[in-house]
C-alpha cells in the first residue's frame, strides 16, 4: 500500500478540503492504484537529468519579458465586489480570524 | 440555413447581402434552442452581447466598409475561458454564479476580428476529464452518437461545432482536451505551441501545460481562428514574441517531399483495432501525397501518463487553492475562517477535482516531493528530448489521437486510472510544449469517428496545418 488513510487525512488538511468517510476511503484506494502505476517512473535512471519545470523558449523567460512597473487604470473593483459572497466595500468580509 | 457555414461563406454571404449578421446569429440561436436540450453542450447563451456585435458588423456592411476576417462568424467559448458579463462556471458548482469582470485575450481578439460570441460551452469541471462526464452540469452527448461521450474536457466546444450550432469554437488543452474531443466528434481541433496563444483570462488548471485553441469544421477555418488569437500579449508573460506566419497562405503549400515520423512506440498494445485500421489507411494518404514516411523511436512515451498526472495534479492543487469562498463563487459558512475554507471547497468541488487536489497535494508534500514531483519533471525533460531528437530527422510526427473511438456514457467513470490511460497519445505533446492537431481520419463502421494526430516542432503550427489541410483535401475524413 502506497498511501494510508492517515496520509489522505493529512493531505486533505493541507489542502483545506473537507472529505467525508466515503470519499476518504474511495480516494485512498484510487490514489493508491494511481501511485502504484506512477511507480513505473523508477524504471528510468534520471540521476543526470535536469528537471523541466517549463517549456519556455528564450523570448518567454521571465528575464526576457519583465516590463516597466507602470500604474495603469484598472477600474474593476466595484464589479469584483458585486460578485463576492460577502462584500462590504472596499473589503471582502470573512469569519473572525483573530480571537481577542 | 445553419447547415454548412464556413468562415469564407459567412463573409461572402454578408458582403453580397444574402443574409445579415443579425439574421445569421438568430438562425444559430434557433438551432441551439432545438438541439441543445438533448446535447447539453451550451451552459450559457449571450444573445445581448451577440446583438451588439451583429449590429456593428451589419453597420459595416451597410456603409460598404471592409469587413474584418471573422465578420459575423458565430462562435462558442469553453466555460473555463473568461467572458466579461457572461457566467464562466468552469463546469463547477464552486463558480456557479461567477461573472468575470474582464475578457480573456483570445475572446477579445475574436470579437475585434468580427466574430459573434453565441455563448459558453459545457466541459469537465476545471477541464479535468476525458469524457465531459465530470461537469457539475451534466455530461454533453456526442452529436454523432447520442449514447456516447463527446470526449473531454472541451466536449461542449467540439459538440457544438460538429452539430452545426457554431461555425467555430475555442477550447483548452492541458493533456489532450482539445484534440481528443475533436477526434471523438469528427472535426479538426488544434493546440498551438505553448506560448503561441495568450492564456490571459484562461482560468488555470495546470499553468505549464494549459493552452487555448480552436475547433472548426475544416482545417482552413481552424487556421483562420488561430491566426486571430495567436501572438504576443503583454498580459501573459509566457506568450511568445515570435512572429505569427500567415497560416491561411502557408496551408496551401504542397506537402510533397516532407518527412513524416511514425513512432513505433505509439502503435504498441492497447490500441483499438478499428482505430489502427483507419490510422494506417490515413498514413497511406500521406504516402500518396508524396510524403516520405520514416520509422522513428520515442522511447519515453510509455512514461508520459505517469509524469503528466504528477505534474498536472501538482499544478492544479496549487492553482485551485484560490477557491476559498472569500472573493468569488460559492461560500459555505463555517464557525472559523479555516472551517469556512474547508466546507466551501468540500461542497463546491466535484469528485474528480477533489481526487486531483488530494493527489497533487500529496506529490508536492514534504517527504514525497523528490520521489514524485521532481521525478515527474525529470521524465518530462526526457519526453521533450524525444521530440527534439525526432524533429532532427522528420518534419512532423503522425500518431492516433486516441487509442479508442468514442465510448458509451458511463462506461468508464468507475475507474479513474483507466480513464487517464486513454490520454496516452496526447499528453506527450502537452509535456513537450509542441503544437498538435487532430484531423478526422474516417469512421469505424461508418459511424464512430477516428482522429489522426499531427505533431510539429515548437512554433511549427504552419507545418502542422499544412499537412492537416492536405490530408483533408485528399479525403482523409472518409478513409
Interface residues (C-beta under 8 A of the other chain):
Chain A: X3 X7 X8 X10 X11 X12 X14 X15 X16 X17 X18 X19 X20 X23 X27 X30 X31 X33 X34 X35 X37 X38 X40 X41 X42 X43 X44 X46 X49 X50 X51 X52 X53 X54 X55 X56 X57 X59 X60 X62 X65 X66 X67 X76 X79 X80 X83 X84 X85 X86 X92 X94 X95 X96 X97
Chain B: X97 X98 X99 X101 X102 X194 X195 X208 X234 X237 X238 X239 X240 X241 X242 X300 X302 X303 X305 X306 X307 X309 X310 X317 X321 X324 X325 X326 X327 X328 X329 X330 X331 X333 X334 X335 X336 X337 X338 X339 X340 X341 X342 X343 X345 X346 X347 X349 X351 X354 X355 X357 X358 X359 X361 X362 X365 X372 X374 X375 X376 X377 X378 X379 X380 X381 X382 X384 X416 X417 X420 X432 X433 X458 X459
